[in-house]
Amino acid sequence: MTKADLVRNVSAETGIIRKDVALAVDAFLEAIKDSMKDGKHIEIRGFGTFKLKIRKERIGRNPKTEEKVKVPSRVVPTFKFSRAFKEEIDDSNKNLIK
């Protein structure tokens, strides 16, 4: 599903015109980005949590030359789904397991 698909689905579900839904979706995504830029985490109960994780410095390897390379520490955004969300998805997709 793309952002355009999401906007179309929300517009159809709520009756709000697509242009307004697109503005709301964009504002929501920007709010998440801005909060994470400020070092904050975002928790959406029943859905999941956006957090920042610090990756330690490590020694990596260039696969082409086999040369060891120092990979500096960095901050990466992560997302963890809530238990309720995972259970709901698991329950509704039991038929995929053979």
C-alpha positions as CSV (number, residue, x, y, z in Angstrom):
1,M,0.0,0.0,0.0
2,T,1.3,3.4,-0.9
3,K,0.6,6.7,0.7
4,A,-1.8,7.5,-2.2
5,D,-3.7,4.2,-1.4
6,L,-3.8,5.1,2.2
7,V,-5.2,8.6,1.5
8,R,-7.8,7.1,-0.9
9,N,-8.9,4.5,1.7
10,V,-9.2,7.0,4.5
11,S,-11.1,9.4,2.3
12,A,-13.5,6.6,1.3
13,E,-14.0,5.5,4.9
14,T,-14.5,8.9,6.4
15,G,-16.1,10.9,3.6
16,I,-13.4,13.6,3.9
17,I,-12.0,14.8,0.5
18,R,-8.7,13.4,-0.5
19,K,-6.9,16.7,-0.5
20,D,-7.7,17.2,3.2
21,V,-6.8,13.6,4.1
22,A,-3.5,14.0,2.3
23,L,-2.7,17.1,4.3
24,A,-3.5,15.3,7.5
25,V,-1.4,12.3,6.6
26,D,1.5,14.5,5.6
27,A,1.2,16.5,8.9
28,F,1.1,13.2,10.9
29,L,4.3,12.0,9.2
30,E,6.0,15.3,9.7
31,A,5.1,15.4,13.4
32,I,6.7,11.9,13.8
33,K,9.9,13.0,12.0
34,D,10.1,16.3,14.0
35,S,9.6,14.5,17.3
36,M,12.3,12.0,16.4
37,K,14.7,14.7,15.3
38,D,14.3,16.2,18.8
39,G,15.2,12.8,20.3
40,K,11.7,12.0,21.5
41,H,9.9,8.7,21.0
42,I,6.3,8.4,19.9
43,E,3.9,5.8,21.3
44,I,0.6,5.1,19.6
45,R,-1.2,2.7,21.9
46,G,-2.5,-0.4,20.3
47,F,-0.3,0.2,17.2
48,G,3.3,0.6,18.1
49,T,6.3,2.8,19.2
50,F,8.8,4.8,17.2
51,K,12.1,5.1,19.0
52,L,15.7,6.0,18.4
53,K,18.4,3.4,18.9
54,I,22.1,4.0,19.2
55,R,24.2,1.6,17.2
56,K,27.7,1.2,18.6
57,E,30.9,1.6,16.6
58,R,32.1,-1.6,15.1
59,I,34.5,-3.2,12.7
60,G,32.9,-4.1,9.4
61,R,34.2,-5.7,6.2
62,N,34.1,-4.5,2.7
63,P,32.7,-7.5,0.8
64,K,34.5,-6.6,-2.4
65,T,38.0,-6.3,-1.0
66,E,37.7,-8.2,2.3
67,E,39.3,-5.1,3.9
68,K,38.3,-4.3,7.5
69,V,36.5,-1.0,7.8
70,K,35.6,1.0,10.9
71,V,31.8,1.7,11.0
72,P,31.1,4.7,13.3
73,S,28.4,4.8,15.9
74,R,25.1,6.3,14.7
75,V,21.5,6.8,15.7
76,V,18.8,4.9,13.8
77,P,15.1,5.2,14.0
78,T,13.2,2.0,14.9
79,F,9.6,0.9,15.1
80,K,8.2,-1.8,17.3
81,F,4.6,-3.0,16.8
82,S,2.5,-3.4,19.9
83,R,1.6,-6.8,21.2
84,A,-2.1,-6.2,20.5
85,F,-1.4,-5.3,16.9
86,K,0.8,-8.3,16.4
87,E,-1.8,-10.6,17.9
88,E,-4.6,-9.1,15.7
89,I,-2.5,-9.6,12.6
90,D,-1.6,-13.1,13.6
91,D,-5.2,-14.1,14.3
92,S,-6.4,-12.7,10.9
93,N,-3.7,-14.4,8.9
94,K,-3.7,-17.9,10.3
95,N,-4.8,-19.2,6.9
96,L,-1.4,-18.2,5.4
97,I,0.3,-20.8,7.5
98,K,0.4,-24.2,5.7
